Amino acid sequence: MTSVHHVVVVGAGFGGLEAVHRLAPAPVRITIVDRRNHHLFQPLLYQAATASLAPSEIAWPIRQLFRRRPDVTTLLASVEAVDWEARELRLGDGSALPYDTLVLATGARHAYFGHDAWEPFAPGLKTLEDATTIRARLLLAFEKAEREPDKKKQAALMTFAIVGAGPTGVELAGTIAELARATLPGDFRRIDTREARIVLIEAGPRVLPAFADDLSLYAKRSLEGLGVEVALGRTVSECSAEGVVFGGEPLAAATIIWAAPADRAGRLKVEPDLTVPGHPEIFAIGDAALVLRPDGRPVPGIAPAAKQEGVYVASVIAARLRGAPPPPPFRYKHAGDLATIGKRRAVIDFGWIKLRGAVAWWLWGFAHIYFLIGVRNRLSVALNWLWIYVRDQRSARLITGQGDVAETSRCSGLKSD
Ligand SMILES: Cc1cc2nc3c(=O)[nH]c(=O)nc-3n(C[C@H](O)[C@H](O)[C@H](O)COP(=O)(O)OP(=O)(O)OC[C@H]3O[C@@H](n4cnc5c(N)ncnc54)[C@H](O)[C@@H]3O)c2cc1C
């Protein structure tokens, strides 16, 4: 067994999973390493953060995904370093994992543009823990506002600032607005949740910059229709426990969410065959890689790009093992951009056709359900969306975690966990 070519894939995101799937017929043994035990469907993470979906509906145990693949070993471990010379990985527990071919698919983290100190006040959205943290902060803000006698403090508690108006920022802002205006009224006695302020802050001149002008204008107007305040061309210069300063103006906001794009710094610039320069045995794919198109523009950090790169590296590895000529250089094919604005509208930019409104929303919904893994999750997500669509009820409105929750529990004599 050990003489069989060993491919190690680090990261069970969209890129890593696709590479492992596509390597199925190749004469290799595969180890997939991830520091988390689950694959996460990040495009719906904002729904977990806004109590629309439960975390288990958008994540799957990696081990289960490969249970019918005896050629695949799943390792729950954090990769700390790559020893290029020895061709081994150093894992978090100090052990070494040798490889013949390495595929790095470790994703990217959000960029605070040199202001990492803002992270505790303005958490980003990348992991399930981020989603449950943001969900708890959103829901706790309303809980605290209900008990707050001071009107100024109450207003700050009911102000939600979202930094970055790409798809994630737009989707978060629209859903938080609907949560406040449609789901929560009636549940509170002292506050009117419809008075919550949702402020979407963007340094650039428009929302959804990757979309055509008319679609981003439509998205802005739709957000405003939902009661979101859209502040364009304003740079954030401070995030703190008091709130956010943007365009030189302070905004008292107890909840800030960082929805700025992922960090480009630290990405591995790769060759046209997605190998790391000087190391033909190491590939980097997905958000971890900086892949340039023939015109010099970088391939976007989105799921279809990571998947296409996963497919490509599997074909290169298989060709090498067959002794066949290498496939032509990687070419990214952009299918289009999608974003939702609340539960009834979306924008879709396929380049050759642009869609907006309810039709786009249904198409967005079907596309996401199609890309989810497993029948149970597809049914469960579809049912949840139907329920939200018809009744405005969000069933995952759970405050979990430590801090203020523990304080509340002590009062009632219960334990928080
Ligand atoms: C909130 C949000 C919304 C998004 N919405 C969309 C969307 O609507 N459409 C779209 O196409 N794209 C969207 N994206 C982008 C898309 O999710 C990414 O481009 C895609 O996940 C990249 O895939 P990947 O395989 O490169 O990395 P990831 O999917 O990020 O996976 C990386 C994996 O590597 C693991 N890992 C990282 N470091 C280590 C280590 N040192 N040791 C072990 N394991 C490690 C991580 O645990 C993770 O499982 C969104 C991203 C976010 C955060």
PDBQT file of the ligand as one rigid body, heavy atoms in Angstrom, charges set to zero:
ROOT
HETATM    1  C1  LIG A 501     -19.647  34.285   3.726  1.00  0.00    +0.000 C 
HETATM    2  C2  LIG A 501     -19.183  33.789   2.379  1.00  0.00    +0.000 A 
HETATM    3  C3  LIG A 501     -20.092  33.767   1.321  1.00  0.00    +0.000 A 
HETATM    4  C4  LIG A 501     -19.690  33.313   0.070  1.00  0.00    +0.000 A 
HETATM    5  N1  LIG A 501     -20.606  33.289  -0.936  1.00  0.00    +0.000 NA
HETATM    6  C5  LIG A 501     -20.251  32.747  -2.126  1.00  0.00    +0.000 A 
HETATM    7  C6  LIG A 501     -21.226  32.610  -3.160  1.00  0.00    +0.000 A 
HETATM    8  O1  LIG A 501     -22.385  32.999  -3.002  1.00  0.00    +0.000 OA
HETATM    9  N2  LIG A 501     -20.836  32.025  -4.326  1.00  0.00    +0.000 N 
HETATM   10  C7  LIG A 501     -19.548  31.576  -4.512  1.00  0.00    +0.000 A 
HETATM   11  O2  LIG A 501     -19.257  31.006  -5.563  1.00  0.00    +0.000 OA
HETATM   12  N3  LIG A 501     -18.617  31.729  -3.567  1.00  0.00    +0.000 NA
HETATM   13  C8  LIG A 501     -18.931  32.295  -2.374  1.00  0.00    +0.000 A 
HETATM   14  N4  LIG A 501     -17.986  32.432  -1.393  1.00  0.00    +0.000 N 
HETATM   15  C9  LIG A 501     -16.595  32.078  -1.680  1.00  0.00    +0.000 C 
HETATM   16  C10 LIG A 501     -16.389  30.578  -1.636  1.00  0.00    +0.000 C 
HETATM   17  O3  LIG A 501     -16.993  30.030  -0.490  1.00  0.00    +0.000 OA
HETATM   18  C11 LIG A 501     -14.904  30.300  -1.668  1.00  0.00    +0.000 C 
HETATM   19  O4  LIG A 501     -14.370  30.843  -2.845  1.00  0.00    +0.000 OA
HETATM   20  C12 LIG A 501     -14.645  28.820  -1.617  1.00  0.00    +0.000 C 
HETATM   21  O5  LIG A 501     -15.092  28.277  -0.399  1.00  0.00    +0.000 OA
HETATM   22  C13 LIG A 501     -13.156  28.543  -1.791  1.00  0.00    +0.000 C 
HETATM   23  O6  LIG A 501     -12.955  27.172  -1.715  1.00  0.00    +0.000 OA
HETATM   24  P1  LIG A 501     -11.566  26.612  -1.187  1.00  0.00    +0.000 P 
HETATM   25  O7  LIG A 501     -11.639  25.143  -1.388  1.00  0.00    +0.000 OA
HETATM   26  O8  LIG A 501     -10.452  27.334  -1.823  1.00  0.00    +0.000 OA
HETATM   27  O9  LIG A 501     -11.487  27.002   0.343  1.00  0.00    +0.000 OA
HETATM   28  P2  LIG A 501     -12.520  26.803   1.531  1.00  0.00    +0.000 P 
HETATM   29  O10 LIG A 501     -13.849  26.385   1.041  1.00  0.00    +0.000 OA
HETATM   30  O11 LIG A 501     -12.414  28.026   2.350  1.00  0.00    +0.000 OA
HETATM   31  O12 LIG A 501     -11.930  25.570   2.336  1.00  0.00    +0.000 OA
HETATM   32  C14 LIG A 501     -10.681  25.619   2.953  1.00  0.00    +0.000 C 
HETATM   33  C15 LIG A 501     -10.579  24.450   3.927  1.00  0.00    +0.000 C 
HETATM   34  O13 LIG A 501      -9.237  24.365   4.376  1.00  0.00    +0.000 OA
HETATM   35  C16 LIG A 501      -9.217  24.098   5.763  1.00  0.00    +0.000 C 
HETATM   36  N5  LIG A 501      -7.949  24.603   6.282  1.00  0.00    +0.000 N 
HETATM   37  C17 LIG A 501      -7.490  25.872   6.214  1.00  0.00    +0.000 A 
HETATM   38  N6  LIG A 501      -6.257  25.957   6.753  1.00  0.00    +0.000 NA
HETATM   39  C18 LIG A 501      -5.955  24.711   7.188  1.00  0.00    +0.000 A 
HETATM   40  C19 LIG A 501      -4.805  24.166   7.850  1.00  0.00    +0.000 A 
HETATM   41  N7  LIG A 501      -3.731  24.912   8.142  1.00  0.00    +0.000 N 
HETATM   42  N8  LIG A 501      -4.810  22.850   8.184  1.00  0.00    +0.000 NA
HETATM   43  C20 LIG A 501      -5.891  22.073   7.867  1.00  0.00    +0.000 A 
HETATM   44  N9  LIG A 501      -6.989  22.545   7.241  1.00  0.00    +0.000 NA
HETATM   45  C21 LIG A 501      -7.014  23.848   6.894  1.00  0.00    +0.000 A 
HETATM   46  C22 LIG A 501     -10.430  24.845   6.292  1.00  0.00    +0.000 C 
HETATM   47  O14 LIG A 501     -10.859  24.313   7.532  1.00  0.00    +0.000 OA
HETATM   48  C23 LIG A 501     -11.445  24.634   5.157  1.00  0.00    +0.000 C 
HETATM   49  O15 LIG A 501     -12.227  23.472   5.356  1.00  0.00    +0.000 OA
HETATM   50  C24 LIG A 501     -18.357  32.886  -0.129  1.00  0.00    +0.000 A 
HETATM   51  C25 LIG A 501     -17.439  32.910   0.934  1.00  0.00    +0.000 A 
HETATM   52  C26 LIG A 501     -17.858  33.356   2.176  1.00  0.00    +0.000 A 
HETATM   53  C27 LIG A 501     -16.881  33.368   3.328  1.00  0.00    +0.000 C 
ENDROOT
TORSDOF 0
